[in-house]
Amino acid sequence: MHGLLSQPTVDTLDEYETFAADHNLGFELVDFAYPNVLDGDARAVVDRYKSLPDPRRLVSAHGPFLDLYLNSPDPAVRAVAVERIKKTLALADELELQHHPVAAPGAPPAVGEAQKSPSEQPPQMPVV
């Protein structure tokens, strides 16, 4: 591969496939960034990508990032973030992707958060 073509979804893959093949480009998939895929039929998405004529074109999958705060002071929010990331990593491993970028933004600081002492700050991002 000479480069990376970002970012088809399973719904737009056919539009990208010919161009990517003609220019020797790989794909960064974005399907697994969206909750409707992770909560829906992720199996159908994986199966569609596995059916590509050249699955080596699949290089990476962008992880979930919408509303996920690994450093949230709320343990339930952190647990959802970790679960989503782990599921995405498992799907990426099944597709034998070379890279697994994970964009996990920190929680936006609340008013006055910056003035708190380190012991009062939200926990740091956990290792997944």
PyRosetta script that sets phi, psi and omega in degrees:
from pyrosetta import init, pose_from_sequence

init()
pose = pose_from_sequence("MHGLLSQPTVDTLDEYETFAADHNLGFELVDFAYPNVLDGDARAVVDRYKSLPDPRRLVSAHGPFLDLYLNSPDPAVRAVAVERIKKTLALADELELQHHPVAAPGAPPAVGEAQKSPSEQPPQMPVV")
pose.set_psi(1, 139.5)
pose.set_omega(1, 178.2)
pose.set_phi(2, -97.3)
pose.set_psi(2, -14.2)
pose.set_omega(2, -177.8)
pose.set_phi(3, -171.6)
pose.set_psi(3, -175.9)
pose.set_omega(3, -175.9)
pose.set_phi(4, -123.2)
pose.set_psi(4, 126.8)
pose.set_omega(4, 177.2)
pose.set_phi(5, -100.7)
pose.set_psi(5, 112.5)
pose.set_omega(5, -179.0)
pose.set_phi(6, -106.0)
pose.set_psi(6, 137.3)
pose.set_omega(6, 4.0)
pose.set_phi(7, -152.5)
pose.set_psi(7, 99.0)
pose.set_omega(7, 179.1)
pose.set_phi(8, -74.6)
pose.set_psi(8, 160.8)
pose.set_omega(8, 166.1)
pose.set_phi(9, -114.3)
pose.set_psi(9, 171.6)
pose.set_omega(9, -179.7)
pose.set_phi(10, -59.9)
pose.set_psi(10, -29.0)
pose.set_omega(10, -180.0)
pose.set_phi(11, -74.8)
pose.set_psi(11, -25.2)
pose.set_omega(11, -177.2)
pose.set_phi(12, -110.4)
pose.set_psi(12, 6.0)
pose.set_omega(12, -174.5)
pose.set_phi(13, -57.2)
pose.set_psi(13, -43.3)
pose.set_omega(13, -178.3)
pose.set_phi(14, -60.0)
pose.set_psi(14, -35.6)
pose.set_omega(14, 179.0)
pose.set_phi(15, -65.3)
pose.set_psi(15, -32.2)
pose.set_omega(15, -175.9)
pose.set_phi(16, -89.4)
pose.set_psi(16, -29.5)
pose.set_omega(16, -168.3)
pose.set_phi(17, -58.0)
pose.set_psi(17, -48.6)
pose.set_omega(17, -177.8)
pose.set_phi(18, -63.8)
pose.set_psi(18, -46.9)
pose.set_omega(18, 179.6)
pose.set_phi(19, -59.6)
pose.set_psi(19, -46.0)
pose.set_omega(19, -179.2)
pose.set_phi(20, -62.3)
pose.set_psi(20, -42.8)
pose.set_omega(20, 179.4)
pose.set_phi(21, -64.8)
pose.set_psi(21, -41.8)
pose.set_omega(21, -179.5)
pose.set_phi(22, -65.6)
pose.set_psi(22, -27.5)
pose.set_omega(22, -176.0)
pose.set_phi(23, -112.6)
pose.set_psi(23, 11.5)
pose.set_omega(23, 178.1)
pose.set_phi(24, 53.9)
pose.set_psi(24, 51.5)
pose.set_omega(24, -178.9)
pose.set_phi(25, -111.2)
pose.set_psi(25, 148.5)
pose.set_omega(25, 174.1)
pose.set_phi(26, -99.0)
pose.set_psi(26, 176.0)
pose.set_omega(26, -177.6)
pose.set_phi(27, -115.4)
pose.set_psi(27, 140.5)
pose.set_omega(27, 160.9)
pose.set_phi(28, -105.5)
pose.set_psi(28, 115.2)
pose.set_omega(28, -176.6)
pose.set_phi(29, -81.3)
pose.set_psi(29, 144.4)
pose.set_omega(29, 179.5)
pose.set_phi(30, -117.5)
pose.set_psi(30, -2.3)
pose.set_omega(30, -176.9)
pose.set_phi(31, -53.4)
pose.set_psi(31, -39.6)
pose.set_omega(31, -172.6)
pose.set_phi(32, -78.8)
pose.set_psi(32, 1.8)
pose.set_omega(32, 173.9)
pose.set_phi(33, -82.4)
pose.set_psi(33, -12.8)
pose.set_omega(33, -171.6)
pose.set_phi(34, -106.5)
pose.set_psi(34, 133.8)
pose.set_omega(34, -177.8)
pose.set_phi(35, -62.9)
pose.set_psi(35, -31.4)
pose.set_omega(35, -179.9)
pose.set_phi(36, -64.5)
pose.set_psi(36, -27.2)
pose.set_omega(36, 175.9)
pose.set_phi(37, -79.7)
pose.set_psi(37, -46.7)
pose.set_omega(37, -178.2)
pose.set_phi(38, -64.3)
pose.set_psi(38, -33.1)
pose.set_omega(38, 179.1)
pose.set_phi(39, -91.8)
pose.set_psi(39, -10.5)
pose.set_omega(39, -177.0)
pose.set_phi(40, -103.3)
pose.set_psi(40, -132.5)
pose.set_omega(40, -174.7)
pose.set_phi(41, -97.4)
pose.set_psi(41, 69.6)
pose.set_omega(41, 177.7)
pose.set_phi(42, -60.5)
pose.set_psi(42, -29.8)
pose.set_omega(42, 179.6)
pose.set_phi(43, -60.6)
pose.set_psi(43, -42.5)
pose.set_omega(43, 179.5)
pose.set_phi(44, -64.4)
pose.set_psi(44, -36.3)
pose.set_omega(44, 178.5)
pose.set_phi(45, -65.9)
pose.set_psi(45, -47.5)
pose.set_omega(45, 178.7)
pose.set_phi(46, -60.5)
pose.set_psi(46, -45.3)
pose.set_omega(46, -179.6)
pose.set_phi(47, -62.3)
pose.set_psi(47, -38.2)
pose.set_omega(47, 178.6)
pose.set_phi(48, -64.0)
pose.set_psi(48, -44.4)
pose.set_omega(48, 178.8)
pose.set_phi(49, -66.0)
pose.set_psi(49, -35.8)
pose.set_omega(49, 178.1)
pose.set_phi(50, -66.8)
pose.set_psi(50, -21.6)
pose.set_omega(50, -178.4)
pose.set_phi(51, -83.7)
pose.set_psi(51, -1.2)
pose.set_omega(51, 178.8)
pose.set_phi(52, -59.5)
pose.set_psi(52, 145.7)
pose.set_omega(52, 177.4)
pose.set_phi(53, -60.1)
pose.set_psi(53, -32.0)
pose.set_omega(53, 179.3)
pose.set_phi(54, -131.2)
pose.set_psi(54, 84.7)
pose.set_omega(54, -177.3)
pose.set_phi(55, -63.2)
pose.set_psi(55, -13.9)
pose.set_omega(55, 176.5)
pose.set_phi(56, -66.2)
pose.set_psi(56, -15.5)
pose.set_omega(56, 177.8)
pose.set_phi(57, -67.7)
pose.set_psi(57, -20.3)
pose.set_omega(57, 178.1)
pose.set_phi(58, -79.5)
pose.set_psi(58, 113.6)
pose.set_omega(58, -173.4)
pose.set_phi(59, -106.5)
pose.set_psi(59, -44.7)
pose.set_omega(59, -176.2)
pose.set_phi(60, -151.1)
pose.set_psi(60, 166.2)
pose.set_omega(60, 175.3)
pose.set_phi(61, -132.7)
pose.set_psi(61, 128.3)
pose.set_omega(61, 177.0)
pose.set_phi(62, -73.5)
pose.set_psi(62, 131.4)
pose.set_omega(62, -178.9)
pose.set_phi(63, -79.5)
pose.set_psi(63, 171.1)
pose.set_omega(63, 178.8)
pose.set_phi(64, -68.0)
pose.set_psi(64, 146.9)
pose.set_omega(64, -179.6)
pose.set_phi(65, -147.8)
pose.set_psi(65, -14.6)
pose.set_omega(65, -176.1)
pose.set_phi(66, -70.7)
pose.set_psi(66, 118.9)
pose.set_omega(66, 176.3)
pose.set_phi(67, 60.4)
pose.set_psi(67, 24.7)
pose.set_omega(67, 178.4)
pose.set_phi(68, -105.4)
pose.set_psi(68, 121.1)
pose.set_omega(68, -176.6)
pose.set_phi(69, -125.4)
pose.set_psi(69, 98.2)
pose.set_omega(69, -179.2)
pose.set_phi(70, -67.4)
pose.set_psi(70, -17.1)
pose.set_omega(70, 179.0)
pose.set_phi(71, -109.6)
pose.set_psi(71, 22.6)
pose.set_omega(71, 178.0)
pose.set_phi(72, -63.6)
pose.set_psi(72, 142.7)
pose.set_omega(72, 174.4)
pose.set_phi(73, -70.9)
pose.set_psi(73, -10.7)
pose.set_omega(73, -179.9)
pose.set_phi(74, -91.7)
pose.set_psi(74, 114.6)
pose.set_omega(74, -178.3)
pose.set_phi(75, -59.8)
pose.set_psi(75, -30.7)
pose.set_omega(75, 179.8)
pose.set_phi(76, -68.2)
pose.set_psi(76, -39.1)
pose.set_omega(76, 177.9)
pose.set_phi(77, -66.1)
pose.set_psi(77, -43.6)
pose.set_omega(77, 177.8)
pose.set_phi(78, -61.0)
pose.set_psi(78, -40.9)
pose.set_omega(78, -178.3)
pose.set_phi(79, -63.3)
pose.set_psi(79, -41.4)
pose.set_omega(79, 177.9)
pose.set_phi(80, -63.6)
pose.set_psi(80, -43.4)
pose.set_omega(80, 179.7)
pose.set_phi(81, -59.6)
pose.set_psi(81, -46.6)
pose.set_omega(81, -179.4)
pose.set_phi(82, -63.6)
pose.set_psi(82, -43.0)
pose.set_omega(82, -179.9)
pose.set_phi(83, -61.3)
pose.set_psi(83, -44.3)
pose.set_omega(83, -179.3)
pose.set_phi(84, -62.8)
pose.set_psi(84, -43.9)
pose.set_omega(84, -178.6)
pose.set_phi(85, -66.4)
pose.set_psi(85, -43.2)
pose.set_omega(85, 178.7)
pose.set_phi(86, -61.9)
pose.set_psi(86, -40.5)
pose.set_omega(86, 179.3)
pose.set_phi(87, -64.1)
pose.set_psi(87, -42.6)
pose.set_omega(87, 179.6)
pose.set_phi(88, -64.0)
pose.set_psi(88, -41.7)
pose.set_omega(88, 178.6)
pose.set_phi(89, -63.0)
pose.set_psi(89, -38.6)
pose.set_omega(89, 178.5)
pose.set_phi(90, -65.2)
pose.set_psi(90, -42.0)
pose.set_omega(90, 178.2)
pose.set_phi(91, -65.6)
pose.set_psi(91, -41.0)
pose.set_omega(91, 178.3)
pose.set_phi(92, -64.3)
pose.set_psi(92, -39.4)
pose.set_omega(92, 176.9)
pose.set_phi(93, -63.6)
pose.set_psi(93, -40.3)
pose.set_omega(93, 179.2)
pose.set_phi(94, -62.0)
pose.set_psi(94, -33.8)
pose.set_omega(94, 178.0)
pose.set_phi(95, -83.9)
pose.set_psi(95, 0.3)
pose.set_omega(95, 179.5)
pose.set_phi(96, 55.5)
pose.set_psi(96, 44.1)
pose.set_omega(96, -180.0)
pose.set_phi(97, -75.4)
pose.set_psi(97, 149.5)
pose.set_omega(97, -177.8)
pose.set_phi(98, -79.3)
pose.set_psi(98, -29.7)
pose.set_omega(98, -175.8)
pose.set_phi(99, -133.4)
pose.set_psi(99, 146.5)
pose.set_omega(99, 179.4)
pose.set_phi(100, -129.8)
pose.set_psi(100, 73.2)
pose.set_omega(100, 179.8)
pose.set_phi(101, -66.3)
pose.set_psi(101, 135.7)
pose.set_omega(101, 178.0)
pose.set_phi(102, -125.9)
pose.set_psi(102, 118.7)
pose.set_omega(102, 174.9)
pose.set_phi(103, -102.3)
pose.set_psi(103, 107.1)
pose.set_omega(103, -177.3)
pose.set_phi(104, -121.7)
pose.set_psi(104, 89.4)
pose.set_omega(104, -177.2)
pose.set_phi(105, -66.1)
pose.set_psi(105, 150.6)
pose.set_omega(105, 173.5)
pose.set_phi(106, -78.1)
pose.set_psi(106, 159.7)
pose.set_omega(106, 177.5)
pose.set_phi(107, -64.3)
pose.set_psi(107, 138.7)
pose.set_omega(107, 177.1)
pose.set_phi(108, -63.6)
pose.set_psi(108, 137.8)
pose.set_omega(108, -178.0)
pose.set_phi(109, -66.5)
pose.set_psi(109, 139.7)
pose.set_omega(109, 175.3)
pose.set_phi(110, -74.5)
pose.set_psi(110, 163.5)
pose.set_omega(110, 178.1)
pose.set_phi(111, -56.1)
pose.set_psi(111, 128.6)
pose.set_omega(111, 179.2)
pose.set_phi(112, 82.8)
pose.set_psi(112, -3.4)
pose.set_omega(112, -177.5)
pose.set_phi(113, -59.1)
pose.set_psi(113, -38.6)
pose.set_omega(113, -177.3)
pose.set_phi(114, -65.9)
pose.set_psi(114, -21.8)
pose.set_omega(114, -178.8)
pose.set_phi(115, -85.7)
pose.set_psi(115, -8.7)
pose.set_omega(115, -178.3)
pose.set_phi(116, -72.4)
pose.set_psi(116, 154.3)
pose.set_omega(116, 176.9)
pose.set_phi(117, -71.6)
pose.set_psi(117, 160.7)
pose.set_omega(117, -179.9)
pose.set_phi(118, -56.2)
pose.set_psi(118, -33.0)
pose.set_omega(118, -179.2)
pose.set_phi(119, -72.0)
pose.set_psi(119, -17.3)
pose.set_omega(119, 179.1)
pose.set_phi(120, -98.5)
pose.set_psi(120, -3.5)
pose.set_omega(120, -179.1)
pose.set_phi(121, -73.1)
pose.set_psi(121, 154.3)
pose.set_omega(121, 174.6)
pose.set_phi(122, -60.3)
pose.set_psi(122, 154.5)
pose.set_omega(122, 179.4)
pose.set_phi(123, -60.8)
pose.set_psi(123, 154.5)
pose.set_omega(123, 177.3)
pose.set_phi(124, -74.2)
pose.set_psi(124, 163.0)
pose.set_omega(124, -178.6)
pose.set_phi(125, -62.5)
pose.set_psi(125, 132.4)
pose.set_omega(125, 178.7)
pose.set_phi(126, -75.8)
pose.set_psi(126, 158.4)
pose.set_omega(126, 172.3)
pose.set_phi(127, -81.3)
pose.set_psi(127, 128.9)
pose.set_omega(127, -177.6)
pose.set_phi(128, -93.6)
pose.dump_pdb("model.pdb")
